[in-house]
Amino acid sequence: MVEITSTAVAEIDRLKRNRQMTDSFLRLRVKSGGCSGLFYNLELEDISENLDHQESDRTMEIQGIQVIVDPQSWQYVEHLQLDYSEDLMGGGFRFHNPQIKQTCGCGISFAEVEQQT
């Protein structure tokens, strides 16, 4: 199950309002790249123009946020906690996944997840 903290919900809502995308999904993906090979990616997608939505995508509502995850990314986000925080370097989303075995020094990318049995 994906968890979104209240601070992340507030930031997602703020982004939706600022981009005038109040009727949108939050697409959560894992893409290739970064120091360790994989990284999380968030995108807002307009519900009415969601051409990228596949029947096999998982959709869920978490704290009022409509989240969509493709099947390839699901294994990497199944136990994810999405948070938002601000520090001296600015604000940003933080991805906490207890299944991650290895992350890079910057903490943005990861190598693999431990499979649950």
C-alpha positions in Angstrom: 0.0 0.0 0.0 1.2 3.5 -0.9 1.1 6.1 1.9 1.0 9.8 1.3 1.7 12.0 4.3 -0.4 15.1 5.1 2.4 17.4 4.2 2.8 15.7 0.8 -1.0 15.9 0.2 -0.9 19.6 1.0 1.9 20.2 -1.5 0.2 18.1 -4.2 -3.0 20.1 -3.7 -0.9 23.4 -3.9 0.7 22.2 -7.2 -2.6 21.3 -8.7 -4.1 24.7 -7.9 -1.0 26.6 -9.1 -1.0 24.6 -12.4 -4.8 24.9 -12.7 -5.0 21.1 -12.7 -7.4 20.5 -9.8 -9.1 17.6 -11.7 -5.9 15.5 -12.2 -4.3 12.2 -11.3 -0.9 11.9 -9.7 1.1 9.5 -11.8 3.8 7.7 -9.8 6.4 6.0 -11.9 9.8 4.5 -11.5 12.2 5.4 -14.3 15.7 4.3 -15.3 18.4 6.8 -14.4 20.3 8.4 -11.6 23.4 7.2 -9.8 22.0 3.8 -8.8 19.9 3.0 -11.8 16.3 3.9 -10.8 14.4 6.9 -9.5 10.9 7.9 -8.6 9.0 10.3 -10.9 5.8 12.2 -10.1 3.6 13.9 -12.7 0.2 15.5 -12.7 -2.1 14.2 -15.5 -5.4 15.8 -16.4 -8.1 13.2 -15.9 -10.0 14.2 -19.0 -6.9 14.1 -21.2 -5.3 11.0 -19.7 -4.3 9.3 -22.9 -1.4 7.5 -21.2 -3.7 5.5 -18.9 -3.6 1.8 -19.6 -6.2 -0.7 -18.4 -3.5 -2.5 -16.5 -2.6 0.6 -14.5 -3.5 0.5 -10.8 -5.6 3.4 -9.6 -6.2 4.3 -6.0 -7.4 7.2 -3.9 -5.1 8.1 -1.0 -6.2 11.0 1.2 -8.3 12.5 -1.6 -5.4 12.2 -4.1 -6.1 10.0 -7.2 -2.9 8.0 -7.8 -2.1 6.0 -10.8 0.8 3.5 -11.1 1.8 1.4 -14.1 2.4 -2.4 -13.6 6.2 -2.1 -14.1 6.5 0.5 -11.4 4.2 -1.2 -8.9 6.9 -3.5 -7.5 8.9 -0.4 -6.5 6.1 1.6 -5.0 4.0 -1.0 -3.2 5.3 -0.1 0.3 6.3 3.5 -0.5 5.7 6.5 1.8 5.6 9.8 -0.1 6.5 12.7 2.1 7.2 16.4 1.5 9.6 18.5 3.5 11.6 21.7 3.3 15.2 22.3 4.4 18.0 24.7 3.8 18.3 23.5 0.2 14.5 24.0 -0.5 11.5 21.9 -0.5 11.0 18.5 -2.2 9.2 15.2 -2.1 10.9 12.5 -0.2 10.4 8.8 -1.0 10.7 6.3 1.9 10.6 2.7 0.9 11.6 0.0 3.5 12.2 -2.5 0.6 15.1 -0.5 -0.9 18.4 -2.3 -0.5 20.7 0.3 -1.9 20.5 4.1 -2.6 23.0 6.5 -4.0 24.8 9.1 -1.9 22.4 11.9 -2.9 19.4 9.7 -1.8 17.4 10.3 -5.0 18.0 7.1 -6.9 18.0 3.4 -5.8 19.2 0.1 -7.2 16.7 -2.6 -6.2 14.0 -3.5 -3.8 13.7 -6.5 -1.6 10.9 -8.8 -2.8 8.3 -9.6 -0.2 7.4 -13.3 0.1 
